[in-house]
Amino acid sequence: MLRLMQGVLVPFCSYLTLRQARPTGIAFVDSSKLQVCHNLRILRHQFSKGTSKRGKGMIGWFYGLKLHLIINDKGGII
């Protein structure tokens, strides 16, 4: 998984840069959780120990990351 993420990161960032829309004055923000492991396995988890943290979502607590996305009123990614 780590090798795959390293190979995809640069093309993904360049794709997002090319698809970036201009702000129109109206923006919508949404977030989604990227759960790394189950809450009972937090102490044994070693995959992304330095970047993952505990967080709270709409449904409850989780261990992982939060992905935030901002779009304009026309659906373009800002």
PEDANOR-V593200 format. One record per residue. N is the residue number from 1. RES is the residue in one small letter. SS is DSSP state (hx for helix, st for strand, lp for the rest). NEAR is the number of other C-alpha atoms within 8 Angstrom. D_FIRST is the distance of its C-alpha to the first C-alpha in whole Angstrom. Layout:
n:N res:RES ss:SS near:NEAR d_first:D_FIRST
n:N res:RES ss:SS near:NEAR d_first:D_FIRST
This chain:
n:1 res:m ss:lp near:4 d_first:0
n:2 res:l ss:hx near:5 d_first:4
n:3 res:r ss:hx near:6 d_first:5
n:4 res:l ss:hx near:7 d_first:5
n:5 res:m ss:hx near:8 d_first:6
n:6 res:q ss:hx near:8 d_first:9
n:7 res:g ss:hx near:8 d_first:10
n:8 res:v ss:hx near:8 d_first:11
n:9 res:l ss:hx near:8 d_first:12
n:10 res:v ss:hx near:8 d_first:15
n:11 res:p ss:hx near:8 d_first:16
n:12 res:f ss:hx near:8 d_first:16
n:13 res:c ss:hx near:8 d_first:18
n:14 res:s ss:hx near:8 d_first:20
n:15 res:y ss:hx near:8 d_first:20
n:16 res:l ss:hx near:8 d_first:21
n:17 res:t ss:hx near:7 d_first:24
n:18 res:l ss:hx near:6 d_first:26
n:19 res:r ss:lp near:8 d_first:26
n:20 res:q ss:lp near:9 d_first:27
n:21 res:a ss:lp near:8 d_first:30
n:22 res:r ss:lp near:7 d_first:33
n:23 res:p ss:lp near:8 d_first:34
n:24 res:t ss:lp near:7 d_first:37
n:25 res:g ss:lp near:5 d_first:38
n:26 res:i ss:lp near:7 d_first:37
n:27 res:a ss:st near:10 d_first:33
n:28 res:f ss:st near:8 d_first:31
n:29 res:v ss:st near:8 d_first:28
n:30 res:d ss:st near:7 d_first:26
n:31 res:s ss:st near:8 d_first:23
n:32 res:s ss:st near:7 d_first:20
n:33 res:k ss:st near:10 d_first:19
n:34 res:l ss:st near:8 d_first:15
n:35 res:q ss:st near:9 d_first:15
n:36 res:v ss:st near:8 d_first:12
n:37 res:c ss:st near:9 d_first:14
n:38 res:h ss:lp near:9 d_first:18
n:39 res:n ss:hx near:8 d_first:21
n:40 res:l ss:hx near:5 d_first:22
n:41 res:r ss:hx near:8 d_first:19
n:42 res:i ss:lp near:9 d_first:19
n:43 res:l ss:lp near:5 d_first:20
n:44 res:r ss:lp near:5 d_first:18
n:45 res:h ss:lp near:9 d_first:15
n:46 res:q ss:lp near:5 d_first:13
n:47 res:f ss:lp near:4 d_first:10
n:48 res:s ss:lp near:7 d_first:11
n:49 res:k ss:lp near:7 d_first:15
n:50 res:g ss:lp near:4 d_first:16
n:51 res:t ss:lp near:7 d_first:15
n:52 res:s ss:lp near:10 d_first:16
n:53 res:k ss:st near:7 d_first:19
n:54 res:r ss:st near:8 d_first:21
n:55 res:g ss:st near:10 d_first:23
n:56 res:k ss:st near:8 d_first:25
n:57 res:g ss:lp near:8 d_first:25
n:58 res:m ss:lp near:4 d_first:28
n:59 res:i ss:lp near:5 d_first:27
n:60 res:g ss:lp near:6 d_first:26
n:61 res:w ss:st near:9 d_first:24
n:62 res:f ss:st near:12 d_first:21
n:63 res:y ss:st near:14 d_first:18
n:64 res:g ss:st near:14 d_first:16
n:65 res:l ss:st near:12 d_first:16
n:66 res:k ss:st near:9 d_first:19
n:67 res:l ss:st near:8 d_first:18
n:68 res:h ss:st near:8 d_first:22
n:69 res:l ss:st near:8 d_first:23
n:70 res:i ss:st near:10 d_first:27
n:71 res:i ss:st near:12 d_first:29
n:72 res:n ss:st near:16 d_first:32
n:73 res:d ss:lp near:9 d_first:35
n:74 res:k ss:lp near:5 d_first:34
n:75 res:g ss:lp near:6 d_first:30
n:76 res:g ss:lp near:11 d_first:29
n:77 res:i ss:st near:10 d_first:26
n:78 res:i ss:lp near:9 d_first:28
